[in-house]
Amino acid sequence: MPRLEVRTYIFPTEDSQRVVKAVSNVIDLAGAKPLESKEPCESYRVVTWVFDSLRPLERLRALLRSQRVLDAARASIEKGLWEEGVKFYLNKQAAYVGKASFCSMEFGESPLGAITVIVFLEGCDPLKFLNWLAPKTKQGVPVEEEAQPC
């Protein structure tokens, strides 16, 4: 059974409601309770949402299609593939305005940190998941698209 973990940082200069809005613009957080943690001696908080399915990724999946960025998204997601899952980063500021924009690292490209998405595929074929979320395209039309992520 695949699992999903979404994590982001909230810095003192950020409004926590706006950060949650940014995440919810790209990941469906309905019914999920955030887990918050704070490192001693650090000024930021880490907020994590954990899901027992990949359903929350439907919103991101739809955004990638409406923005017509499937090939670029696929290239970014492929970089984070490993045998048991995939890890990728979304720009928090772009997410706030409802856009999916990928970062190559957690810090650096997105000044206030990225939204980290970790998918534990646990028995699912990584290629099938990739073809569901961000299939290859030919002249802008998805090819080999999977109907289900797993």
TIVO-2410 file (N, C-alpha, C; in nm, 3 decimals):
# residues 150
REC num residu      c1      c2      c3 atome chaine
REC   1      M   0.084  -0.119   0.000     N      A
REC   1      M   0.000   0.000   0.000    CA      A
REC   1      M   0.088   0.125   0.000     C      A
REC   2      P   0.078   0.210  -0.102     N      A
REC   2      P   0.162   0.330  -0.107    CA      A
REC   2      P   0.124   0.430   0.001     C      A
REC   3      R   0.223   0.509   0.040     N      A
REC   3      R   0.204   0.615   0.140    CA      A
REC   3      R   0.261   0.744   0.085     C      A
REC   4      L   0.213   0.853   0.139     N      A
REC   4      L   0.256   0.985   0.095    CA      A
REC   4      L   0.290   1.068   0.216     C      A
REC   5      E   0.400   1.139   0.209     N      A
REC   5      E   0.440   1.233   0.314    CA      A
REC   5      E   0.470   1.367   0.249     C      A
REC   6      V   0.410   1.473   0.301     N      A
REC   6      V   0.432   1.608   0.251    CA      A
REC   6      V   0.484   1.690   0.369     C      A
REC   7      R   0.594   1.762   0.345     N      A
REC   7      R   0.658   1.836   0.455    CA      A
REC   7      R   0.701   1.974   0.406     C      A
REC   8      T   0.689   2.072   0.495     N      A
REC   8      T   0.741   2.204   0.464    CA      A
REC   8      T   0.782   2.274   0.593     C      A
REC   9      Y   0.856   2.379   0.576     N      A
REC   9      Y   0.902   2.459   0.690    CA      A
REC   9      Y   0.819   2.586   0.698     C      A
REC  10      I   0.795   2.630   0.820     N      A
REC  10      I   0.730   2.760   0.842    CA      A
REC  10      I   0.829   2.844   0.922     C      A
REC  11      F   0.874   2.951   0.860     N      A
REC  11      F   0.970   3.041   0.923    CA      A
REC  11      F   0.897   3.153   0.996     C      A
REC  12      P   0.963   3.217   1.091     N      A
REC  12      P   0.897   3.324   1.169    CA      A
REC  12      P   0.842   3.438   1.084     C      A
REC  13      T   0.899   3.460   0.967     N      A
REC  13      T   0.852   3.568   0.880    CA      A
REC  13      T   0.730   3.528   0.797     C      A
REC  14      E   0.690   3.402   0.805     N      A
REC  14      E   0.578   3.353   0.725    CA      A
REC  14      E   0.451   3.342   0.807     C      A
REC  15      D   0.339   3.360   0.741     N      A
REC  15      D   0.207   3.339   0.800    CA      A
REC  15      D   0.175   3.191   0.782     C      A
REC  16      S   0.154   3.118   0.891     N      A
REC  16      S   0.133   2.974   0.882    CA      A
REC  16      S   0.010   2.939   0.799     C      A
REC  17      Q  -0.094   3.021   0.803     N      A
REC  17      Q  -0.214   2.993   0.722    CA      A
REC  17      Q  -0.183   3.004   0.572     C      A
REC  18      R  -0.096   3.096   0.537     N      A
REC  18      R  -0.058   3.110   0.396    CA      A
REC  18      R   0.028   2.993   0.350     C      A
REC  19      V   0.112   2.943   0.438     N      A
REC  19      V   0.193   2.827   0.403    CA      A
REC  19      V   0.103   2.706   0.381     C      A
REC  20      V   0.006   2.686   0.468     N      A
REC  20      V  -0.088   2.574   0.452    CA      A
REC  20      V  -0.168   2.592   0.323     C      A
REC  21      K  -0.205   2.717   0.292     N      A
REC  21      K  -0.276   2.743   0.167    CA      A
REC  21      K  -0.189   2.706   0.047     C      A
REC  22      A  -0.061   2.739   0.052     N      A
REC  22      A   0.030   2.705  -0.056    CA      A
REC  22      A   0.033   2.553  -0.078     C      A
REC  23      V   0.047   2.480   0.031     N      A
REC  23      V   0.052   2.333   0.020    CA      A
REC  23      V  -0.081   2.281  -0.032     C      A
REC  24      S  -0.192   2.333   0.020     N      A
REC  24      S  -0.323   2.281  -0.021    CA      A
REC  24      S  -0.359   2.319  -0.165     C      A
REC  25      N  -0.291   2.417  -0.221     N      A
REC  25      N  -0.313   2.450  -0.363    CA      A
REC  25      N  -0.257   2.343  -0.456     C      A
REC  26      V  -0.160   2.266  -0.410     N      A
REC  26      V  -0.100   2.163  -0.495    CA      A
REC  26      V  -0.124   2.021  -0.444     C      A
REC  27      I  -0.155   2.006  -0.316     N      A
REC  27      I  -0.181   1.875  -0.255    CA      A
REC  27      I  -0.314   1.885  -0.180     C      A
REC  28      D  -0.401   1.789  -0.201     N      A
REC  28      D  -0.531   1.790  -0.132    CA      A
REC  28      D  -0.512   1.750   0.014     C      A
REC  29      L  -0.526   1.845   0.103     N      A
REC  29      L  -0.505   1.821   0.246    CA      A
REC  29      L  -0.635   1.789   0.321     C      A
REC  30      A  -0.745   1.774   0.251     N      A
REC  30      A  -0.875   1.750   0.314    CA      A
REC  30      A  -0.868   1.633   0.411     C      A
REC  31      G  -0.908   1.657   0.534     N      A
REC  31      G  -0.914   1.552   0.636    CA      A
REC  31      G  -0.781   1.516   0.699     C      A
REC  32      A  -0.674   1.577   0.656     N      A
REC  32      A  -0.542   1.544   0.710    CA      A
REC  32      A  -0.507   1.637   0.825     C      A
REC  33      K  -0.450   1.582   0.928     N      A
REC  33      K  -0.407   1.662   1.042    CA      A
REC  33      K  -0.256   1.682   1.031     C      A
REC  34      P  -0.211   1.806   1.039     N      A
REC  34      P  -0.067   1.829   1.030    CA      A
REC  34      P   0.004   1.791   1.160     C      A
REC  35      L   0.123   1.740   1.145     N      A
REC  35      L   0.210   1.712   1.258    CA      A
REC  35      L   0.315   1.821   1.260     C      A
REC  36      E   0.324   1.893   1.370     N      A
REC  36      E   0.421   2.002   1.380    CA      A
REC  36      E   0.533   1.965   1.473     C      A
REC  37      S   0.651   2.007   1.437     N      A
REC  37      S   0.766   1.987   1.525    CA      A
REC  37      S   0.855   2.109   1.517     C      A
REC  38      K   0.929   2.130   1.622     N      A
REC  38      K   1.022   2.244   1.626    CA      A
REC  38      K   1.150   2.196   1.691     C      A
REC  39      E   1.257   2.220   1.622     N      A
REC  39      E   1.388   2.184   1.676    CA      A
REC  39      E   1.428   2.285   1.782     C      A
REC  40      P   1.483   2.239   1.893     N      A
REC  40      P   1.533   2.336   1.991    CA      A
REC  40      P   1.644   2.419   1.925     C      A
REC  41      C   1.653   2.541   1.957     N      A
REC  41      C   1.754   2.632   1.902    CA      A
REC  41      C   1.727   2.674   1.758     C      A
REC  42      E   1.617   2.632   1.700     N      A
REC  42      E   1.583   2.673   1.564    CA      A
REC  42      E   1.459   2.761   1.569     C      A
REC  43      S   1.449   2.854   1.477     N      A
REC  43      S   1.337   2.947   1.479    CA      A
REC  43      S   1.220   2.898   1.392     C      A
REC  44      Y   1.242   2.799   1.310     N      A
REC  44      Y   1.137   2.752   1.220    CA      A
REC  44      Y   1.064   2.630   1.278     C      A
REC  45      R   0.945   2.605   1.223     N      A
REC  45      R   0.869   2.485   1.255    CA      A
REC  45      R   0.862   2.399   1.131     C      A
REC  46      V   0.854   2.269   1.150     N      A
REC  46      V   0.838   2.175   1.040    CA      A
REC  46      V   0.696   2.120   1.050     C      A
REC  47      V   0.623   2.128   0.939     N      A
REC  47      V   0.487   2.076   0.936    CA      A
REC  47      V   0.484   1.961   0.836     C      A
REC  48      T   0.427   1.848   0.879     N      A
REC  48      T   0.423   1.728   0.797    CA      A
REC  48      T   0.280   1.674   0.792     C      A
REC  49      W   0.239   1.632   0.674     N      A
REC  49      W   0.112   1.563   0.656    CA      A
REC  49      W   0.145   1.424   0.604     C      A
REC  50      V   0.079   1.321   0.659     N      A
REC  50      V   0.103   1.183   0.618    CA      A
REC  50      V  -0.030   1.125   0.570     C      A
REC  51      F  -0.026   1.055   0.458     N      A
REC  51      F  -0.145   0.997   0.398    CA      A
REC  51      F  -0.123   0.848   0.369     C      A
REC  52      D  -0.230   0.770   0.377     N      A
REC  52      D  -0.223   0.627   0.349    CA      A
REC  52      D  -0.258   0.594   0.204     C      A
REC  53      S  -0.269   0.697   0.121     N      A
REC  53      S  -0.298   0.675  -0.021    CA      A
REC  53      S  -0.232   0.786  -0.102     C      A
REC  54      L  -0.242   0.774  -0.232     N      A
REC  54      L  -0.186   0.875  -0.321    CA      A
REC  54      L  -0.293   0.970  -0.373     C      A
REC  55      R  -0.415   0.956  -0.325     N      A
REC  55      R  -0.527   1.040  -0.367    CA      A
REC  55      R  -0.496   1.190  -0.354     C      A
REC  56      P  -0.428   1.235  -0.249     N      A
REC  56      P  -0.398   1.379  -0.239    CA      A
REC  56      P  -0.315   1.435  -0.356     C      A
REC  57      L  -0.249   1.347  -0.430     N      A
REC  57      L  -0.169   1.392  -0.544    CA      A
REC  57      L  -0.254   1.422  -0.668     C      A
REC  58      E  -0.383   1.392  -0.663     N      A
REC  58      E  -0.472   1.418  -0.777    CA      A
REC  58      E  -0.470   1.566  -0.815     C      A
REC  59      R  -0.462   1.653  -0.715     N      A
REC  59      R  -0.461   1.798  -0.742    CA      A
REC  59      R  -0.334   1.836  -0.819     C      A
REC  60      L  -0.219   1.784  -0.777     N      A
REC  60      L  -0.094   1.811  -0.847    CA      A
REC  60      L  -0.101   1.753  -0.988     C      A
REC  61      R  -0.154   1.635  -1.000     N      A
REC  61      R  -0.168   1.569  -1.130    CA      A
REC  61      R  -0.249   1.657  -1.226     C      A
REC  62      A  -0.359   1.712  -1.178     N      A
REC  62      A  -0.442   1.799  -1.261    CA      A
REC  62      A  -0.369   1.929  -1.297     C      A
REC  63      L  -0.296   1.986  -1.201     N      A
REC  63      L  -0.219   2.109  -1.228    CA      A
REC  63      L  -0.115   2.087  -1.337     C      A
REC  64      L  -0.046   1.975  -1.332     N      A
REC  64      L   0.058   1.947  -1.433    CA      A
REC  64      L  -0.002   1.943  -1.572     C      A
REC  65      R  -0.124   1.891  -1.583     N      A
REC  65      R  -0.190   1.884  -1.713    CA      A
REC  65      R  -0.242   2.023  -1.755     C      A
REC  66      S  -0.303   2.095  -1.664     N      A
REC  66      S  -0.358   2.226  -1.701    CA      A
REC  66      S  -0.247   2.327  -1.734     C      A
REC  67      Q  -0.132   2.314  -1.669     N      A
REC  67      Q  -0.018   2.403  -1.698    CA      A
REC  67      Q   0.062   2.355  -1.818     C      A
REC  68      R   0.032   2.235  -1.866     N      A
REC  68      R   0.101   2.175  -1.981    CA      A
REC  68      R   0.252   2.164  -1.956     C      A
REC  69      V   0.288   2.111  -1.839     N      A
REC  69      V   0.429   2.099  -1.802    CA      A
REC  69      V   0.466   1.953  -1.770     C      A
REC  70      L   0.398   1.858  -1.833     N      A
REC  70      L   0.420   1.717  -1.800    CA      A
REC  70      L   0.564   1.673  -1.823     C      A
REC  71      D   0.624   1.709  -1.933     N      A
REC  71      D   0.761   1.665  -1.961    CA      A
REC  71      D   0.861   1.723  -1.863     C      A
REC  72      A   0.847   1.851  -1.834     N      A
REC  72      A   0.937   1.915  -1.737    CA      A
REC  72      A   0.917   1.854  -1.598     C      A
REC  73      A   0.792   1.830  -1.562     N      A
REC  73      A   0.762   1.769  -1.431    CA      A
REC  73      A   0.821   1.629  -1.425     C      A
REC  74      R   0.804   1.553  -1.531     N      A
REC  74      R   0.856   1.416  -1.534    CA      A
REC  74      R   1.007   1.416  -1.514     C      A
REC  75      A   1.076   1.506  -1.580     N      A
REC  75      A   1.222   1.513  -1.568    CA      A
REC  75      A   1.263   1.543  -1.423     C      A
REC  76      S   1.192   1.634  -1.359     N      A
REC  76      S   1.223   1.666  -1.219    CA      A
REC  76      S   1.192   1.550  -1.126     C      A
REC  77      I   1.079   1.485  -1.147     N      A
REC  77      I   1.038   1.374  -1.061    CA      A
REC  77      I   1.132   1.255  -1.079     C      A
REC  78      E   1.173   1.229  -1.202     N      A
REC  78      E   1.264   1.116  -1.230    CA      A
REC  78      E   1.394   1.127  -1.151     C      A
REC  79      K   1.441   1.248  -1.130     N      A
REC  79      K   1.566   1.268  -1.056    CA      A
REC  79      K   1.556   1.217  -0.913     C      A
REC  80      G   1.435   1.215  -0.858     N      A
REC  80      G   1.416   1.172  -0.720    CA      A
REC  80      G   1.369   1.029  -0.704     C      A
REC  81      L   1.365   0.953  -0.814     N      A
REC  81      L   1.321   0.814  -0.806    CA      A
REC  81      L   1.425   0.725  -0.740     C      A
REC  82      W   1.380   0.636  -0.656     N      A
REC  82      W   1.464   0.529  -0.604    CA      A
REC  82      W   1.379   0.404  -0.599     C      A
REC  83      E   1.436   0.291  -0.562     N      A
REC  83      E   1.367   0.162  -0.570    CA      A
REC  83      E   1.233   0.159  -0.497     C      A
REC  84      E   1.224   0.224  -0.384     N      A
REC  84      E   1.103   0.216  -0.302    CA      A
REC  84      E   1.015   0.340  -0.309     C      A
REC  85      G   1.053   0.438  -0.389     N      A
REC  85      G   0.969   0.557  -0.395    CA      A
REC  85      G   1.029   0.670  -0.475     C      A
REC  86      V   0.980   0.787  -0.445     N      A
REC  86      V   1.025   0.907  -0.514    CA      A
REC  86      V   1.015   1.025  -0.418     C      A
REC  87      K   1.108   1.118  -0.434     N      A
REC  87      K   1.109   1.240  -0.353    CA      A
REC  87      K   1.131   1.356  -0.447     C      A
REC  88      F   1.046   1.458  -0.435     N      A
REC  88      F   1.064   1.577  -0.517    CA      A
REC  88      F   1.022   1.699  -0.438     C      A
REC  89      Y   1.058   1.815  -0.491     N      A
REC  89      Y   1.037   1.941  -0.422    CA      A
REC  89      Y   0.956   2.037  -0.509     C      A
REC  90      L   0.862   2.106  -0.446     N      A
REC  90      L   0.780   2.205  -0.515    CA      A
REC  90      L   0.808   2.343  -0.456     C      A
REC  91      N   0.812   2.443  -0.541     N      A
REC  91      N   0.836   2.579  -0.496    CA      A
REC  91      N   0.716   2.629  -0.417     C      A
REC  92      K   0.740   2.669  -0.294     N      A
REC  92      K   0.632   2.712  -0.203    CA      A
REC  92      K   0.564   2.840  -0.253     C      A
REC  93      Q   0.640   2.935  -0.305     N      A
REC  93      Q   0.582   3.061  -0.352    CA      A
REC  93      Q   0.495   3.039  -0.476     C      A
REC  94      A   0.539   2.955  -0.567     N      A
REC  94      A   0.458   2.924  -0.685    CA      A
REC  94      A   0.330   2.851  -0.643     C      A
REC  95      A   0.344   2.760  -0.547     N      A
REC  95      A   0.227   2.685  -0.499    CA      A
REC  95      A   0.124   2.779  -0.438     C      A
REC  96      Y   0.169   2.884  -0.373     N      A
REC  96      Y   0.076   2.979  -0.311    CA      A
REC  96      Y  -0.018   3.042  -0.414     C      A
REC  97      V   0.031   3.062  -0.535     N      A
REC  97      V  -0.052   3.120  -0.641    CA      A
REC  97      V  -0.113   3.011  -0.730     C      A
REC  98      G  -0.108   2.886  -0.685     N      A
REC  98      G  -0.174   2.777  -0.756    CA      A
REC  98      G  -0.097   2.718  -0.872     C      A
REC  99      K   0.034   2.736  -0.874     N      A
REC  99      K   0.117   2.683  -0.982    CA      A
REC  99      K   0.209   2.574  -0.929     C      A
REC 100      A   0.232   2.474  -1.011     N      A
REC 100      A   0.327   2.369  -0.976    CA      A
REC 100      A   0.460   2.402  -1.042     C      A
REC 101      S   0.561   2.425  -0.960     N      A
REC 101      S   0.695   2.455  -1.009    CA      A
REC 101      S   0.792   2.373  -0.925     C      A
REC 102      F   0.878   2.299  -0.991     N      A
REC 102      F   0.968   2.208  -0.922    CA      A
REC 102      F   1.101   2.273  -0.887     C      A
REC 103      C   1.157   2.231  -0.776     N      A
REC 103      C   1.290   2.273  -0.732    CA      A
REC 103      C   1.378   2.148  -0.734     C      A
REC 104      S   1.508   2.166  -0.745     N      A
REC 104      S   1.597   2.050  -0.744    CA      A
REC 104      S   1.650   2.019  -0.604     C      A
REC 105      M   1.624   2.109  -0.509     N      A
REC 105      M   1.670   2.085  -0.372    CA      A
REC 105      M   1.573   2.150  -0.274     C      A
REC 106      E   1.584   2.110  -0.147     N      A
REC 106      E   1.491   2.159  -0.046    CA      A
REC 106      E   1.512   2.307  -0.015     C      A
REC 107      F   1.636   2.352  -0.013     N      A
REC 107      F   1.668   2.493   0.014    CA      A
REC 107      F   1.756   2.545  -0.097     C      A
REC 108      G   1.746   2.673  -0.123     N      A
REC 108      G   1.831   2.737  -0.223    CA      A
REC 108      G   1.750   2.798  -0.334     C      A
REC 109      E   1.671   2.719  -0.403     N      A
REC 109      E   1.592   2.771  -0.515    CA      A
REC 109      E   1.464   2.838  -0.468     C      A
REC 110      S   1.407   2.790  -0.362     N      A
REC 110      S   1.287   2.849  -0.305    CA      A
REC 110      S   1.332   2.917  -0.176     C      A
REC 111      P   1.336   3.050  -0.173     N      A
REC 111      P   1.397   3.122  -0.060    CA      A
REC 111      P   1.349   3.080   0.080     C      A
REC 112      L   1.222   3.042   0.091     N      A
REC 112      L   1.169   3.004   0.222    CA      A
REC 112      L   1.157   2.853   0.236     C      A
REC 113      G   1.231   2.780   0.156     N      A
REC 113      G   1.225   2.635   0.160    CA      A
REC 113      G   1.116   2.584   0.067     C      A
REC 114      A   1.130   2.462   0.026     N      A
REC 114      A   1.036   2.402  -0.067    CA      A
REC 114      A   0.932   2.320   0.007     C      A
REC 115      I   0.834   2.274  -0.068     N      A
REC 115      I   0.740   2.174  -0.019    CA      A
REC 115      I   0.800   2.040  -0.062     C      A
REC 116      T   0.832   1.956   0.035     N      A
REC 116      T   0.892   1.826   0.006    CA      A
REC 116      T   0.782   1.721  -0.003     C      A
REC 117      V   0.783   1.646  -0.113     N      A
REC 117      V   0.684   1.540  -0.134    CA      A
REC 117      V   0.760   1.408  -0.142     C      A
REC 118      I   0.726   1.315  -0.053     N      A
REC 118      I   0.790   1.184  -0.053    CA      A
REC 118      I   0.681   1.079  -0.072     C      A
REC 119      V   0.696   0.997  -0.174     N      A
REC 119      V   0.601   0.890  -0.203    CA      A
REC 119      V   0.672   0.758  -0.177     C      A
REC 120      F   0.617   0.680  -0.084     N      A
REC 120      F   0.669   0.546  -0.056    CA      A
REC 120      F   0.582   0.449  -0.135     C      A
REC 121      L   0.637   0.392  -0.241     N      A
REC 121      L   0.557   0.312  -0.334    CA      A
REC 121      L   0.524   0.172  -0.281     C      A
REC 122      E   0.603   0.119  -0.194     N      A
REC 122      E   0.576  -0.008  -0.125    CA      A
REC 122      E   0.502  -0.111  -0.210     C      A
REC 123      G   0.575  -0.170  -0.302     N      A
REC 123      G   0.519  -0.276  -0.386    CA      A
REC 123      G   0.462  -0.228  -0.518     C      A
REC 124      C   0.458  -0.101  -0.540     N      A
REC 124      C   0.407  -0.046  -0.666    CA      A
REC 124      C   0.523  -0.024  -0.762     C      A
REC 125      D   0.493  -0.031  -0.887     N      A
REC 125      D   0.594  -0.009  -0.992    CA      A
REC 125      D   0.621   0.141  -1.005     C      A
REC 126      P   0.745   0.186  -0.983     N      A
REC 126      P   0.777   0.329  -0.994    CA      A
REC 126      P   0.745   0.387  -1.132     C      A
REC 127      L   0.764   0.308  -1.237     N      A
REC 127      L   0.736   0.357  -1.371    CA      A
REC 127      L   0.585   0.378  -1.391     C      A
REC 128      K   0.504   0.289  -1.336     N      A
REC 128      K   0.359   0.304  -1.346    CA      A
REC 128      K   0.315   0.432  -1.272     C      A
REC 129      F   0.372   0.455  -1.154     N      A
REC 129      F   0.340   0.577  -1.079    CA      A
REC 129      F   0.379   0.701  -1.160     C      A
REC 130      L   0.498   0.699  -1.217     N      A
REC 130      L   0.546   0.813  -1.295    CA      A
REC 130      L   0.457   0.837  -1.417     C      A
REC 131      N   0.415   0.729  -1.482     N      A
REC 131      N   0.326   0.741  -1.599    CA      A
REC 131      N   0.185   0.787  -1.560     C      A
REC 132      W   0.150   0.772  -1.435     N      A
REC 132      W   0.021   0.823  -1.386    CA      A
REC 132      W   0.032   0.973  -1.355     C      A
REC 133      L   0.136   1.010  -1.279     N      A
REC 133      L   0.150   1.148  -1.235    CA      A
REC 133      L   0.196   1.240  -1.348     C      A
REC 134      A   0.297   1.201  -1.420     N      A
REC 134      A   0.354   1.286  -1.525    CA      A
REC 134      A   0.401   1.200  -1.642     C      A
REC 135      P   0.307   1.155  -1.725     N      A
REC 135      P   0.344   1.071  -1.839    CA      A
REC 135      P   0.424   1.149  -1.944     C      A
REC 136      K   0.496   1.074  -2.025     N      A
REC 136      K   0.564   1.136  -2.139    CA      A
REC 136      K   0.458   1.191  -2.233     C      A
REC 137      T   0.497   1.290  -2.311     N      A
REC 137      T   0.403   1.345  -2.408    CA      A
REC 137      T   0.465   1.341  -2.548     C      A
REC 138      K   0.376   1.345  -2.643     N      A
REC 138      K   0.418   1.357  -2.783    CA      A
REC 138      K   0.335   1.471  -2.841     C      A
REC 139      Q   0.402   1.577  -2.879     N      A
REC 139      Q   0.337   1.699  -2.929    CA      A
REC 139      Q   0.233   1.749  -2.828     C      A
REC 140      G   0.268   1.741  -2.700     N      A
REC 140      G   0.183   1.793  -2.595    CA      A
REC 140      G   0.072   1.701  -2.547     C      A
REC 141      V   0.061   1.584  -2.607     N      A
REC 141      V  -0.045   1.490  -2.570    CA      A
REC 141      V   0.018   1.374  -2.491     C      A
REC 142      P  -0.036   1.343  -2.371     N      A
REC 142      P   0.019   1.232  -2.292    CA      A
REC 142      P   0.013   1.100  -2.367     C      A
REC 143      V   0.122   1.023  -2.358     N      A
REC 143      V   0.127   0.888  -2.415    CA      A
REC 143      V   0.163   0.792  -2.301     C      A
REC 144      E   0.114   0.671  -2.310     N      A
REC 144      E   0.139   0.568  -2.208    CA      A
REC 144      E   0.093   0.614  -2.069     C      A
REC 145      E  -0.017   0.689  -2.063     N      A
REC 145      E  -0.068   0.739  -1.938    CA      A
REC 145      E  -0.139   0.628  -1.862     C      A
REC 146      E  -0.110   0.617  -1.733     N      A
REC 146      E  -0.175   0.518  -1.648    CA      A
REC 146      E  -0.299   0.579  -1.584     C      A
REC 147      A  -0.404   0.499  -1.571     N      A
REC 147      A  -0.529   0.545  -1.510    CA      A
REC 147      A  -0.518   0.545  -1.357     C      A
REC 148      Q  -0.437   0.453  -1.303     N      A
REC 148      Q  -0.420   0.439  -1.158    CA      A
REC 148      Q  -0.271   0.449  -1.125     C      A
REC 149      P  -0.238   0.503  -1.009     N      A
REC 149      P  -0.096   0.521  -0.974    CA      A
REC 149      P  -0.025   0.392  -0.933     C      A
REC 150      C  -0.101   0.289  -0.901     N      A
REC 150      C  -0.038   0.168  -0.850    CA      A
REC 150      C  -0.116   0.046  -0.893     C      A
***
